[in-house]
Amino acid sequence: MSKKVLMQGNAACVAGAIKAGMRFFAGYPITPSTEIAEMASLKLPTVGGHFIQMEDELASMAAIIGASCVGVKSMTATSGPGFSLKQENIGYACMAEIPCVIVNVQRSGPSTGLPTSPSQGDVMQSRWGTHGDHPMIVLSPSSVTETYYLTIRAFNLAEKYKTPVILLMDEIIGHLREGIEINDEDVQIIERNKLDLNENKKGYEVSGDELVPSKHLQGNMKYNITGLSHGFDGFPTNNNKVAGELHERLMKKIDENKDDIVTYQEYKTDDADTIVVCFGGSARIVATAVDMAREEGYKVGMFRAITIWPSPEEALRKLSERVKRIIVVEHNYGQYLLEVQRIVNNPNCKIDFLGKVDGTVIIPDEVLKVIKEVK
Amino acid sequence: MASKLIEKYFRYEHLPQIWCQGCGNGIILRDVVKAIDDLGLDVDKTVIVSGIGCSSRAAGYLNFLTLHTTHGRAVAFATGIKMARPELNVIVLAGDGDLSAIGGNHLIHAARRNINITVIAFNNNIYGMTGGQYSPTTPTGDYGTTAPYGNIDRPFDIALLAKGAGATYVAKGDCFHVVQTTKLIRDGIKHNGFSIIEVADVCPTYYGRKNKKGNAVDMMTYQKENMISAEAALAMSEEERKGKIIVGKICENDYPELTEEYQKIIDRVMVK
């Protein structure tokens, strides 16, 4: 039976994580994500899991990778400045293919910025924050309820694709309290397959066009895990062929599974000639503005990216082929705007932008004003 | 004896190691493996973690679950492993730069928490992998490729740093006295709490060459002739200890171990 409760976004994240099987959390205090660490410290021992407050953000990221390597589903949470510090080991998790979940409750930056005003300024960092080419899955919830389910999905995707997954929240959702109704009946949890392996010496072995190494992190692991380019047994190599194949597989494992990974929401788009593109907390404002505009007779709809990386490229391109105008609304200086400009290939579709970087929240009237500014 | 250890614990197919001729890393790694063998540690329940640098390549040669992590972070990875799965034996292999410069914060906090992991500090007084830059343990006045006029930094004593941070088992060994060093590592692994064994390494290629210490044999002979026991070192002044190679236990004491304390919380609050 589902039960309606009042919950904060950050608390819903922890509830979802525990439901998904998280049994280890390492973190470092930073607003506006701290409630996630607090809640994890309270709840984890009650389910036999472990919490640790590490000495810094780098260590927290390192610790969750360590825990995941020995079979324990793990998560850390942070905000802007801490997210920058975690990038080093996020890259390691990409390269070594270690499932884990990193929550970034975004706040205004750069640097210490405006603690702790809302922002969505880490869109590009979430995709390209760590050095080198690497795959990345980034999910962004727009409500407390969705935070619960998307956290579970983040764990599932991490396990399925053996990769770190970023839950890109924002202060708007992290600190929002609203009634949520959890119904776990249809929730699927992906556990690590327990393959019968006596001595697993080649965890990174892939055969044919396999993109995710099925033996990795399975059974009695007797191989090396490294951030260096490596062969099937995880041992470092400078062999360019091996390195090239590894890097290509890492990118392809996400790129070629977009159909499975990518999710988005369309709202009142059927007859729309104008589409407002948004994600995360901004979507609540946009949805209200769309309703207001509709009352005034404007044919406007909303396209919300839920998986912001990889982006819902195909769906948005398709939509852009039949609308006159796209307005990108986000709490930054125009980061997802760049991705939308890359995707849209219709010269008759104009792209406009509404952003905010002063630490205040965009209000529906401001969105409405842009919608009505038909140039 | 050595060949049996290699057969039992090494990834034979990846030998020889990448290390220079005369490097002390192989000797220290042999001591670690001998200590593991003496204790009869279950290889299926032992994880070896290392960072980045010459000595951190050691992990990859061992036939365990081995994690070759990021620069300086080995102790933080190890903390996650031990915290999440306290039943595992966790051994960290790290160099002086890795452990006391970029990873200094992780070292002192793991020591403070008294988490039951064992750290072997390969101290060759130099950054070897990058070509001989001075490290936090390069003695004042010595030379490195980034200290062409002599090092003006004051060096860390890694063992005393760890002791000051609360490590409950601290020892120093060297490359020459393998029997003593192996025993110190053995006792460190056995110890229930944070243990660290700082081993004086030899790097003839960079530290030795830059500082006119002679070849590998000369550097090993120096360790042989200048070794003093930890007890003797205690009675000496800082000036008298200069240039001496200390071998022995610096401290060993009891303090509640972190994962056992956490288990008490689980036992208290877990919903059954």
Boltz contact constraints between the chains, C-beta under 6 A:
constraints:
  - contact:
      token1: [A, 24]
      token2: [B, 84]
      max_distance: 6.0
  - contact:
      token1: [A, 45]
      token2: [B, 265]
      max_distance: 6.0
  - contact:
      token1: [A, 45]
      token2: [B, 266]
      max_distance: 6.0
  - contact:
      token1: [A, 45]
      token2: [B, 269]
      max_distance: 6.0
  - contact:
      token1: [A, 46]
      token2: [B, 269]
      max_distance: 6.0
  - contact:
      token1: [A, 46]
      token2: [B, 270]
      max_distance: 6.0
  - contact:
      token1: [A, 46]
      token2: [B, 271]
      max_distance: 6.0
  - contact:
      token1: [A, 48]
      token2: [B, 266]
      max_distance: 6.0
  - contact:
      token1: [A, 48]
      token2: [B, 270]
      max_distance: 6.0
  - contact:
      token1: [A, 50]
      token2: [B, 83]
      max_distance: 6.0
  - contact:
      token1: [A, 50]
      token2: [B, 84]
      max_distance: 6.0
  - contact:
      token1: [A, 52]
      token2: [B, 83]
      max_distance: 6.0
  - contact:
      token1: [A, 55]
      token2: [B, 105]
      max_distance: 6.0
  - contact:
      token1: [A, 55]
      token2: [B, 109]
      max_distance: 6.0
  - contact:
      token1: [A, 59]
      token2: [B, 76]
      max_distance: 6.0
  - contact:
      token1: [A, 59]
      token2: [B, 106]
      max_distance: 6.0
  - contact:
      token1: [A, 62]
      token2: [B, 73]
      max_distance: 6.0
  - contact:
      token1: [A, 62]
      token2: [B, 76]
      max_distance: 6.0
  - contact:
      token1: [A, 62]
      token2: [B, 77]
      max_distance: 6.0
  - contact:
      token1: [A, 63]
      token2: [B, 76]
      max_distance: 6.0
  - contact:
      token1: [A, 63]
      token2: [B, 79]
      max_distance: 6.0
  - contact:
      token1: [A, 63]
      token2: [B, 80]
      max_distance: 6.0
  - contact:
      token1: [A, 66]
      token2: [B, 77]
      max_distance: 6.0
  - contact:
      token1: [A, 66]
      token2: [B, 80]
      max_distance: 6.0
  - contact:
      token1: [A, 66]
      token2: [B, 81]
      max_distance: 6.0
  - contact:
      token1: [A, 67]
      token2: [B, 80]
      max_distance: 6.0
  - contact:
      token1: [A, 67]
      token2: [B, 84]
      max_distance: 6.0
  - contact:
      token1: [A, 70]
      token2: [B, 81]
      max_distance: 6.0
  - contact:
      token1: [A, 70]
      token2: [B, 85]
      max_distance: 6.0
  - contact:
      token1: [A, 72]
      token2: [B, 84]
      max_distance: 6.0
  - contact:
      token1: [A, 88]
      token2: [B, 70]
      max_distance: 6.0
  - contact:
      token1: [A, 89]
      token2: [B, 70]
      max_distance: 6.0
  - contact:
      token1: [A, 92]
      token2: [B, 70]
      max_distance: 6.0
  - contact:
      token1: [A, 220]
      token2: [B, 44]
      max_distance: 6.0
  - contact:
      token1: [A, 221]
      token2: [B, 65]
      max_distance: 6.0
  - contact:
      token1: [A, 222]
      token2: [B, 63]
      max_distance: 6.0
  - contact:
      token1: [A, 224]
      token2: [B, 60]
      max_distance: 6.0
  - contact:
      token1: [A, 224]
      token2: [B, 66]
      max_distance: 6.0
  - contact:
      token1: [A, 225]
      token2: [B, 67]
      max_distance: 6.0
  - contact:
      token1: [A, 226]
      token2: [B, 68]
      max_distance: 6.0
  - contact:
      token1: [A, 235]
      token2: [B, 14]
      max_distance: 6.0
  - contact:
      token1: [A, 235]
      token2: [B, 60]
      max_distance: 6.0
